[in-house]
């Protein structure tokens, strides 16, 4: 079949701003749907071992729920993904104060991060497959961050059955930048993910305090409940995870990460045969297992999302890097271009 990109209206915000839906269909019939609100991936249909298509990401059927209820379902997250300790950082001798939206810290860019803004979009199909390019200008001082930041994200559903995310950003003042996508994956398309199998190319992680701010130490995962260096069911050691997270909410240090595109993780659903590989050039990846879900959040087609209904693999720089000089830097300077690529590669057997 011919690959294609189509555009349609998705809804209107209370202030009258129109939100559009882009539907990408590759040559094998895989489908990815993206809305301009939050640059969010709302649907991602990939085949199981029998060729039956299934939607492997959580989300909603309507714009109103994305605005009022969404825990960043499928969204682009920034200007700084993950946490900044105590909502403050110092850069070039000046201290910046941010909103405390995850007490006592700042989470995912503040009160109105990139996941809550409407992006401009246009079809950007190329030889690799159908694509949509989304752009956003975050003004100087937005959410307390310095510099006007211009971001471009290109989502390509390649004809190799990959969802490829290409990030670019430029600034007119030095500013921290840590961009990611917050898709919630369930390769079985329903239920929980505890029997789905995960392997991570990460022999170390960044231990955190009780508020999920890294201590600055890089520690080995070997032999403990955080160890996914050998493939295992996500739920096998989940109850042994230390702390009060009630599951996984940890930044892993990718082996060989940060120096080019490498395999970060591979997830498989034994029942359907679906597999997903995650490749990235970022140094870290946050594993999150939807620990706060309890069935009260109702998503697409009336589906109530239970505890551990999905896993997230958020490719990123480490949390609170702006306050940790020993971590890879997240500071972008004028004249530089931040570039990053993450690929979600699908197969079934």
C-alpha positions in Angstrom: 0.0 0.0 0.0 1.1 3.6 -0.5 2.3 5.5 2.5 0.4 8.7 3.3 0.0 11.6 5.7 -3.4 13.3 6.2 -4.7 16.2 8.3 -8.1 16.6 9.9 -9.6 18.8 12.7 -9.4 17.3 16.2 -11.1 19.9 18.3 -11.0 23.5 19.7 -9.6 24.7 23.0 -11.7 26.9 25.2 -9.9 30.0 23.9 -10.8 29.1 20.3 -7.5 27.7 19.3 -7.9 24.9 16.7 -6.1 21.6 17.2 -5.3 19.4 14.3 -4.8 15.6 13.9 -2.2 14.2 11.6 -2.5 10.6 10.5 0.7 8.8 9.3 0.3 5.5 7.5 3.3 3.6 6.3 3.7 1.2 3.4 2.9 -1.8 5.7 -0.3 -0.3 7.1 1.1 0.8 10.5 -0.7 4.0 11.7 0.5 6.8 13.9 -1.8 9.6 14.9 -0.4 12.9 16.3 -2.3 16.0 17.5 -0.9 19.5 17.6 -1.9 19.9 21.3 1.3 18.8 23.1 2.6 17.3 19.9 1.0 14.2 21.4 1.0 10.7 19.9 -2.7 9.6 20.4 -2.6 6.3 18.6 0.0 3.9 17.3 -1.2 0.8 15.5 1.3 -2.0 15.0 0.7 -5.7 14.0 0.9 -8.8 16.3 2.4 -12.1 15.1 -0.8 -12.9 13.2 -0.7 -9.5 11.4 -3.6 -8.1 13.5 -3.2 -4.4 14.2 -3.4 -3.1 17.8 -3.0 0.3 19.4 0.0 0.1 21.7 -0.2 3.5 23.3 -2.5 4.8 26.0 -4.5 8.0 25.4 -8.0 9.6 25.1 -10.7 9.8 22.5 -11.1 13.6 22.8 -9.3 16.9 23.2 -11.1 17.8 26.4 -9.6 14.9 28.3 -6.1 15.7 27.0 -6.5 19.2 28.4 -8.0 18.2 31.8 -6.8 14.7 32.6 -3.7 13.8 30.7 -0.6 12.5 32.6 1.4 13.6 29.5 0.0 10.8 27.4 2.1 10.6 24.2 3.2 14.2 24.6 6.4 16.1 23.8 7.9 17.2 27.2 10.0 20.3 27.8 11.6 22.7 28.1 13.2 20.4 30.7 11.8 17.0 31.1 11.8 15.2 34.4 12.7 17.0 37.7 14.6 20.1 38.8 15.3 20.1 42.5 13.4 22.7 44.5 12.4 24.5 41.3 15.6 26.4 41.0 19.0 26.5 39.2 21.9 28.9 38.8 23.3 29.7 35.3 25.9 32.2 34.5 25.7 33.7 38.0 22.0 34.2 38.0 19.5 32.1 40.0 16.2 31.2 38.2 13.1 30.2 40.1 10.5 27.9 38.6 7.0 26.7 39.5 6.9 23.9 42.1 4.4 21.6 40.3 5.7 18.3 41.9 6.5 19.4 45.4 9.1 20.2 46.3 10.4 20.1 42.7 9.6 21.2 39.2 8.5 18.4 36.8 8.3 18.3 33.0 8.7 22.0 32.3 6.4 23.5 34.9 2.7 24.4 35.1 2.3 24.8 31.3 5.1 22.7 29.8 5.4 21.9 26.1 2.8 19.1 26.6 0.1 21.7 27.2 0.9 24.0 24.3 -0.4 24.0 20.7 2.4 23.3 18.2 2.4 24.4 14.5 2.6 21.4 12.2 3.0 20.5 8.5 3.4 17.3 6.6 7.1 16.5 6.0 7.0 13.2 4.1 10.4 12.0 2.8 12.0 8.8 1.4 12.0 7.1 4.8 8.2 7.4 5.2 5.3 9.7 6.1 6.2 12.4 8.6 4.9 15.5 10.4 7.1 18.3 11.5 6.0 20.2 14.6 7.4 23.6 15.7 7.1 25.6 18.9 8.6 28.9 20.1 9.0 29.2 23.8 9.6 32.9 24.7 12.3 34.2 27.0 11.0 33.8 30.6 8.4 31.2 29.8 7.9 29.1 32.9 10.8 30.9 34.4 13.4 29.7 31.9 15.9 32.1 30.2 16.1 32.6 26.4 13.7 32.3 23.5 13.8 28.6 22.6 12.7 27.4 19.1 12.0 23.7 18.9 11.3 21.5 15.9 10.2 17.9 16.2 9.8 15.6 13.3 7.8 12.3 13.7 8.4 9.8 10.9 6.6 6.5 10.6 9.2 4.8 8.5 8.6 2.0 6.0 10.9 -0.1 8.2 8.2 -0.1 10.8 9.9 2.5 13.1 8.5 5.6 14.8 11.4 8.0 14.5 11.5 11.2 16.6 14.0 13.8 15.5 14.5 16.8 17.9 16.1 20.2 17.1 16.3 23.3 19.3 18.1 26.7 19.2 18.2 29.5 21.7 19.2 33.2 22.0 20.4 32.8 25.6 22.0 30.0 27.5 19.3 27.7 28.8 18.7 24.2 30.0 17.1 21.9 27.4 16.0 18.3 28.0 13.4 17.1 25.5 11.6 13.7 25.5 8.4 12.0 24.4 6.1 10.6 27.1 4.3 7.8 25.4 2.8 5.1 27.6 3.3 1.7 25.9 1.3 -1.5 26.3 2.2 -4.0 23.7 -0.8 -6.2 24.6 -3.1 -3.2 24.0 -5.0 -3.7 27.3 -4.6 -4.9 30.9 -1.4 -4.4 32.7 2.2 -4.8 31.5 3.5 -6.9 34.3 4.0 -10.0 32.2 5.6 -8.1 29.3 9.3 -8.7 29.1 11.9 -5.9 29.2 15.7 -5.9 28.6 17.7 -2.7 29.1 21.2 -1.9 27.8 21.9 -0.2 31.1 24.1 -1.6 33.8 23.9 1.6 35.9 21.4 4.1 37.2 21.1 7.3 39.1 19.9 6.7 42.7 17.4 9.3 44.0 16.2 10.7 47.2 12.6 10.4 48.5 11.5 13.2 46.1 13.1 11.4 43.0 16.0 13.9 42.7 19.3 12.1 41.9 21.9 12.1 44.7 24.6 12.6 42.1 25.9 9.0 42.5 26.0 6.6 39.5 25.3 3.1 40.9 25.3 -0.4 39.5 22.0 -2.3 39.0 23.7 -5.7 39.2 21.6 -8.4 40.9 19.0 -6.1 42.3 15.3 -5.4 41.4 16.4 -2.6 39.0 18.5 -5.0 37.0 17.1 -5.5 33.4 20.4 -6.3 31.8 18.9 -9.8 31.2 15.4 -9.9 29.9 12.7 -10.4 32.6 9.0 -9.7 33.1 8.4 -6.2 34.2 6.5 -7.3 37.2 8.9 -10.0 38.5 10.8 -7.7 40.9 8.4 -4.7 40.9 7.4 -5.2 44.6 11.0 -5.3 45.6 11.8 -1.8 44.2 13.1 0.3 47.1 11.5 3.6 48.1 7.9 4.8 47.8 7.5 4.7 44.0 5.3 1.5 44.1 7.1 0.5 40.9 9.7 1.7 38.5 10.3 5.4 38.2 14.1 5.4 37.6 16.6 7.0 35.3 18.9 4.4 33.7 22.4 5.3 32.4 22.5 3.8 28.9 25.7 1.7 28.3 27.5 3.7 25.6 24.8 6.3 25.6 25.2 9.9 24.6 27.7 9.3 21.9 25.5 8.2 19.0 22.5 6.0 18.3 22.6 2.9 20.4 20.0 0.3 21.5 18.7 1.3 24.9 15.9 -1.2 25.5 13.8 -4.0 24.1 10.3 -4.9 25.2 8.2 -7.9 24.2 4.7 -9.1 24.8 4.8 -12.9 24.8 1.1 -13.2 24.2 0.9 -11.1 21.0 4.4 -11.5 19.9 4.9 -7.7 19.5 8.3 -6.4 20.2 9.6 -2.8 20.5 13.3 -1.8 20.4 14.3 1.7 21.6 17.3 3.3 20.1 18.6 6.7 21.1 21.6 9.1 21.2 20.6 10.4 24.7 22.6 9.3 27.8 19.7 8.2 29.9 16.2 6.6 29.8 13.5 6.9 32.4 11.6 3.7 33.0 8.2 4.5 34.5 5.5 1.8 35.1 2.3 3.9 35.6 2.5 3.4 39.3 -0.2 5.9 40.2 -2.9 4.5 38.0 -5.8 2.8 39.9 -8.6 2.3 37.3 -10.2 5.7 37.8 -8.6 7.2 34.6 -10.7 6.2 31.6 -9.1 6.4 28.2 -9.8 5.4 24.7 -13.0 3.3 24.0 -14.0 3.5 27.6 -11.0 1.6 28.8 -10.2 2.1 32.5 -6.4 2.1 33.0 -5.4 -0.1 36.0 -2.2 0.1 38.0 0.8 -0.6 35.8 -1.3 -0.2 32.6 1.7 0.8 30.6 5.5 1.4 30.7 7.3 4.5 29.6 10.8 4.6 28.2 11.6 8.3 28.2 14.9 8.9 26.4 16.6 11.9 28.1 19.4 13.5 30.0 19.5 12.7 33.7 17.0 14.4 36.0 18.2 17.6 37.7 21.3 17.7 35.4 21.2 21.5 35.6 22.1 21.3 39.3 24.6 18.4 38.9 27.9 19.5 37.3 29.1 15.8 37.2 26.2 14.8 34.9 26.2 15.4 31.1 25.3 19.0 30.5 21.8 20.1 29.4 22.9 23.7 28.7 22.3 25.0 25.2 24.1 28.1 24.1 23.3 30.7 21.4 24.9 29.6 18.1 24.5 25.9 19.0 21.8 23.5 17.8 20.5 20.8 20.1 19.8 17.7 18.0 18.7 14.3 19.1 17.1 11.1 17.7 15.0 8.4 19.3 13.6 5.4 17.3 10.9 3.0 18.4 11.3 -0.1 16.2 8.4 -2.6 16.0 8.3 -6.2 15.0 6.4 -9.4 15.8 7.1 -13.1 15.9 
